C-alpha cells in the first residue's frame, strides 16, 4: 500500500499541473500570434499539450527501468528542490534555461544553500530544508542528468523543427522575411528510488549509500523545456544540428559521471561540465542564427514558402518550408498575387514548378476539389 501511495504522489505533485497548463498556454499564445500575423493558425493549438507526455513516454519507461533496476537512489530533498526549480522555470517562461541539466544542478545548489542558511519551508506534502552535498547521492544524480540530456537531444532532433512557428520581421534590406521560434515542454513520468522504509535493498543494487538499506519508488514528473530561434537556417536542418550537439554533450556528461564511480568528486564536475556544455551549445547556435540573412525571404526566382497548412492541397502536394514556387500552370510568378492569379487559369487542376532546398526543379500537381482550400494552404513571403 505504501508503494502505491508513493507512486500515486505523481498526481499530487504541482509540477504536473503547472506543466499541463504551461503546455496549453504555449499552444494558445502560438495560435494567437499566428492568427495575428497570417490570419490563420498553422498547427492545432493542442499540439504542444499532446506532445508533452507522448513524445518522451518511451524514454521515461526505459529510464525508469534502468534507474530502478540498477538502484540509482536519489534523496527526496533533491526531488523537492527539482520540483521548485522546474516550477519556477515554467511559471517565468524561461525555456532557454529549461534543460534538465540546468534544473538538476539548480536543485543541488538550492539544496546546499537551504542547508547552509538554515532555510526551511512547509510544502504541505513535504518539508523542504535542503541537503548537504554528498558524493554518495551526487553520483546517481549526475548519471541520471547525463542520460536525460541525451534524451533531450533526441527529442530536439525529432520534434524541434515540427514545433517551430513562423513569425515575420524586416530583413536587412527592409523587406518582410520569416524567422521560426520553437518552444516546447516535455514531461517524463520517471520512477525514482529514494531512501525510505518500504522496499528492502536488493542484493544486486550497487548504490546503497544514503539513509540506510530500505527504499521507496516514487513516480516523479520530470519536466524540461526547450526554446530555439531559426533565422538563417531552415528549422529542419537547424534543430537536427542542435539535437546532435545536445545528445553528444549528454553522452560526455554521462561518461564523466560513470568515471565518478572510481573518483566521486567527478560527479559534481559532470553536472557543472554538462551545464556549461549545454549553455555553450545554446550560445553558439544563437550567435550563428543572428548573423547573415534570413533564409526565408523574398526571392527573385519566385514565391518563397514560409509554411504549409496541415492537410491542405499544398501539404498533399508535398510542399515544404523554404521551397520556391517558380511557375504555376506554366506561368512564371514572383509574388503572392501572381501566384493566385495563375492558379485561376485552371482552377480545377494546379501544376507547380518548384525549386527545392537544393534549388533543383521538381514538378508537383494536384487536382483541386470543391472542398479544398482555394488558396492551396500556403503561407508565403509577400
C-alpha positions in Angstrom: 0.0 0.0 0.0 2.8 2.4 0.9 4.4 1.7 -2.5 1.1 2.6 -4.3 0.9 5.8 -2.3 4.5 6.7 -3.3 3.7 6.1 -6.9 0.4 8.0 -6.6 2.3 11.1 -5.4 2.9 11.7 -9.2 -0.7 13.0 -9.4 -0.4 15.4 -6.4 2.9 17.0 -7.5 2.0 20.6 -8.5 4.8 20.4 -11.2 2.5 18.0 -13.2 -0.4 20.5 -13.3 1.9 23.5 -13.9 3.4 21.6 -16.9 -0.1 20.8 -18.3 -1.2 24.4 -18.0 2.1 25.7 -19.4 1.8 23.4 -22.5 -1.8 24.6 -23.1 -0.7 28.3 -22.8 2.2 27.6 -25.2 -0.3 26.4 -27.8 -2.7 29.2 -27.1 -0.3 32.1 -27.5 1.3 30.5 -30.6 -2.0 30.2 -32.3 -2.9 33.8 -31.3 0.3 35.1 -32.8 -0.1 33.1 -36.0 -3.7 34.4 -36.4 -2.5 38.0 -35.9 0.4 37.6 -38.5 -1.1 35.2 -41.0 -4.9 35.3 -40.3 -4.9 31.6 -39.7 -3.3 29.1 -37.3 -0.8 26.7 -38.7 -0.7 23.8 -36.3 -3.6 22.8 -34.0 -3.5 24.7 -30.7 -3.2 21.5 -28.7 -0.1 20.3 -30.4 2.2 21.3 -27.5 -0.2 19.7 -25.0 -0.5 16.5 -27.0 3.3 16.1 -27.3 4.0 17.0 -23.6 4.0 13.4 -22.4 3.6 11.4 -25.6 6.9 12.4 -27.2 9.0 11.2 -24.2 6.9 8.4 -22.8 9.1 5.6 -24.3 12.2 7.2 -22.9 10.5 7.6 -19.5 9.8 3.8 -19.4 13.4 3.0 -20.4 14.9 5.3 -17.8 12.5 4.1 -15.1 13.5 0.5 -15.7 17.2 1.5 -15.7 17.1 3.6 -12.5 15.0 1.0 -10.6 17.0 -1.9 -12.0 20.4 -0.5 -11.1 19.2 1.1 -7.9 20.3 4.7 -8.5 19.0 6.2 -5.3 18.5 10.0 -5.0 17.4 11.9 -1.9 13.8 13.1 -1.6 15.0 16.6 -0.7 16.7 16.8 -4.1 13.5 15.8 -5.9 11.6 18.5 -3.9 14.3 21.1 -4.9 13.9 19.9 -8.5 10.2 20.5 -8.3 10.7 24.0 -7.1 13.3 24.9 -9.8 11.1 23.3 -12.5 8.0 25.1 -11.4 9.9 28.4 -11.4 11.2 27.8 -14.9 7.7 27.2 -16.3 6.0 30.0 -14.3 8.6 32.5 -15.5 8.6 31.1 -19.0 12.4 30.8 -19.2 12.5 27.9 -21.6 16.1 28.8 -22.7 17.1 27.6 -19.2 14.7 24.6 -19.3 17.3 21.9 -20.0 17.2 19.2 -17.3 21.0 19.6 -16.6 20.3 23.2 -15.5 17.4 22.1 -13.4 19.3 19.2 -11.8 22.3 21.5 -11.0 20.0 24.2 -9.7 18.3 21.7 -7.3 21.8 20.8 -6.0 22.7 24.4 -5.4 19.3 25.2 -3.9 19.6 22.3 -1.5 23.1 23.3 -0.5 22.0 26.9 0.1 19.0 25.8 2.1 21.0 23.5 4.4 23.8 26.1 4.9 21.5 29.0 5.5 19.0 27.1 7.6 16.1 27.7 5.2 13.0 25.6 5.7 9.6 25.5 4.0 6.5 23.5 4.7 5.2 22.4 1.2 2.0 20.7 2.5 3.0 17.2 1.4 6.6 17.5 2.5 9.0 19.8 4.3 12.0 21.2 2.5 15.1 22.1 4.4 17.8 21.4 1.8 20.5 18.8 1.9 24.3 18.6 2.4 26.4 17.9 -0.7 27.4 14.2 -0.5 29.2 12.3 -3.3 27.0 9.3 -2.5 23.9 10.9 -3.9 25.6 13.2 -6.4 26.8 10.2 -8.4 23.3 8.9 -9.3 22.1 12.5 -9.8 24.9 13.0 -12.3 24.2 9.7 -14.1 20.5 10.4 -14.4 21.2 14.0 -15.6 23.6 12.8 -18.3 21.0 10.3 -19.5 18.2 12.8 -19.6 20.5 15.3 -21.5 20.9 12.6 -24.2 17.1 12.1 -24.3 16.7 15.9 -24.6 18.9 16.0 -27.6 17.0 13.2 -29.3 13.7 15.0 -28.6 15.0 18.3 -30.0 16.2 16.4 -33.1 12.9 14.7 -33.6 10.4 17.4 -32.7 12.2 20.8 -32.6 11.6 21.6 -36.3 7.9 20.5 -36.2 7.2 22.8 -33.3 8.9 25.8 -34.9 6.3 28.6 -35.6 7.0 31.3 -38.2 6.9 35.0 -37.5 7.6 38.0 -39.7 10.3 40.6 -39.3 12.1 43.1 -41.5 15.2 41.8 -43.2 18.4 43.8 -43.6 17.0 45.1 -46.9 13.8 46.3 -45.3 11.7 43.6 -46.7 9.4 41.2 -44.8 11.1 37.9 -44.0 10.4 34.9 -41.8 12.0 33.5 -38.7 10.9 30.5 -36.7 10.6 30.2 -33.0 10.4 26.8 -31.3 9.1 26.5 -27.7 8.4 23.1 -26.2 7.9 21.3 -22.9 8.4 17.6 -22.3 7.2 15.7 -19.3 8.6 12.3 -18.5 7.0 10.3 -15.7 10.1 8.6 -14.2 10.3 6.1 -11.4 12.9 7.2 -8.9 14.5 5.3 -6.0 14.6 7.2 -2.7 15.6 6.2 0.8 12.6 5.1 2.9 11.3 2.1 4.8 9.2 0.4 2.1 11.5 -1.8 0.0 14.5 -3.7 1.3 17.6 -3.2 -0.7 18.1 -5.8 -3.5 21.4 -7.6 -3.4 22.4 -6.6 -6.9 21.9 -2.8 -6.3 25.4 -1.2 -6.4 24.1 2.1 -4.9 23.1 1.7 -1.3 24.6 4.7 0.4 22.1 7.3 1.5 19.9 6.8 4.6 20.2 3.1 5.2 19.2 0.0 3.2 15.5 0.5 2.6 14.0 2.4 -0.3 10.8 3.6 -1.9 9.9 4.0 -5.5 8.4 7.4 -6.3 6.9 8.3 -9.7 8.1 11.8 -10.4 7.1 14.3 -13.2 10.5 15.2 -14.8 9.9 18.4 -16.9 12.3 20.1 -19.1 11.9 22.8 -21.8 13.5 24.0 -25.0 13.5 27.2 -26.9 15.3 28.0 -30.1 15.3 30.6 -32.9 15.9 29.8 -36.6 16.7 32.7 -38.9 19.5 31.9 -41.5 18.9 28.1 -41.4 15.7 26.2 -42.0 14.3 24.6 -38.9 14.5 21.1 -40.4 18.3 21.4 -40.6 19.0 23.6 -37.6 17.3 21.5 -34.9 18.9 18.4 -36.3 22.2 20.0 -35.6 21.2 21.3 -32.2 19.8 18.0 -31.2 23.0 16.2 -32.2 25.1 18.7 -30.2 22.9 18.3 -27.1 22.9 14.5 -27.1 26.6 14.4 -27.6 27.0 16.8 -24.6 24.8 14.4 -22.7 26.9 11.4 -23.7 30.0 13.2 -22.5 28.3 14.1 -19.2 27.2 10.5 -18.7 30.7 9.2 -19.4 32.2 11.7 -16.9 29.5 10.6 -14.3 30.5 7.0 -14.9 34.1 7.9 -14.1 32.9 9.3 -10.8 32.2 5.7 -9.7 36.0 5.5 -9.4 36.6 9.0 -8.1 33.5 10.5 -6.5 34.2 14.3 -7.0 33.8 13.8 -10.7 30.1 13.6 -10.1 29.9 17.3 -9.4 32.3 18.0 -12.2 30.0 16.1 -14.6 27.0 18.3 -13.6 28.9 21.5 -13.9 30.6 20.5 -17.2 27.2 19.2 -18.6 25.5 22.5 -17.8 28.4 24.5 -19.2 28.4 22.4 -22.4 24.6 22.8 -22.8 25.0 26.6 -22.4 27.8 26.6 -24.9 25.5 24.8 -27.4 22.8 27.4 -26.9 25.1 30.4 -27.2 26.9 29.0 -30.3 23.7 28.4 -32.3 22.0 31.6 -31.1 25.0 33.7 -32.3 25.1 31.8 -35.6 21.4 32.5 -36.2 21.7 36.2 -35.5 24.3 36.5 -38.3 23.7 36.7 -42.0 20.5 37.0 -44.0 17.1 35.3 -43.4 16.9 32.1 -45.3 13.1 32.6 -45.9 12.9 36.0 -47.6 11.6 37.4 -50.9 13.3 35.7 -53.9 13.7 36.9 -57.5 13.4 33.3 -58.6 9.7 33.0 -57.5 7.5 32.9 -54.4 9.1 31.6 -51.2 7.1 29.3 -49.0 7.0 30.3 -45.3 4.9 27.4 -44.1 2.2 24.9 -45.3 -1.1 24.3 -43.5 -1.6 20.7 -42.4 -4.0 18.6 -44.6 -4.2 21.3 -47.2 -3.7 20.8 -51.0 -0.2 22.2 -50.7 0.5 19.7 -47.9 -0.8 16.9 -50.1 1.4 18.0 -52.9 4.4 17.6 -50.6 5.4 21.3 -50.5 7.6 22.3 -47.5 9.0 25.4 -45.9 11.8 27.1 -47.7 10.9 25.9 -51.2 10.3 28.4 -54.0 7.4 28.2 -56.4 8.7 29.3 -59.8 5.7 28.6 -62.1 2.0 27.8 -61.7 0.2 26.2 -64.6 3.0 27.2 -66.9 3.1 30.9 -65.8 6.1 32.5 -64.0 5.2 34.0 -60.6 7.1 36.4 -58.4 4.7 37.4 -55.7 1.5 36.2 -53.9 -0.9 38.0 -56.2 0.6 36.5 -59.3 0.6 33.1 -57.6 -3.2 33.0 -57.1 -3.9 34.7 -60.4 -2.0 31.8 -62.1 -4.0 29.3 -60.1 -7.2 30.6 -61.5 -6.0 29.8 -65.1 -7.0 26.2 -64.3 -8.9 26.3 -61.1 -9.6 22.6 -61.1 -6.0 21.5 -61.6 -2.9 23.0 -60.2 0.6 22.2 -61.6 3.6 23.8 -59.9 7.2 24.1 -60.8 9.1 24.2 -57.5 12.7 24.8 -56.5 13.6 22.6 -53.6 16.2 23.4 -50.8 19.0 22.4 -53.2 17.5 24.7 -55.8 16.7 21.8 -58.1 13.5 21.8 -60.0 10.7 19.4 -59.2 7.1 19.3 -60.5 4.1 18.9 -58.2 0.5 18.8 -59.2 -2.9 18.3 -57.5 -6.5 18.2 -58.5 -8.3 20.9 -56.5 -11.7 19.6 -55.4 -14.6 21.8 -54.4 -14.0 21.2 -50.7 -10.3 22.1 -50.9 -8.9 25.3 -49.6 -9.0 27.7 -52.6 -5.7 29.3 -51.6 -3.9 25.9 -51.5 -3.0 26.3 -47.8 0.3 28.1 -48.4 1.8 30.9 -46.3 4.3 32.8 -48.5 6.6 35.7 -48.3 4.8 38.8 -49.7 
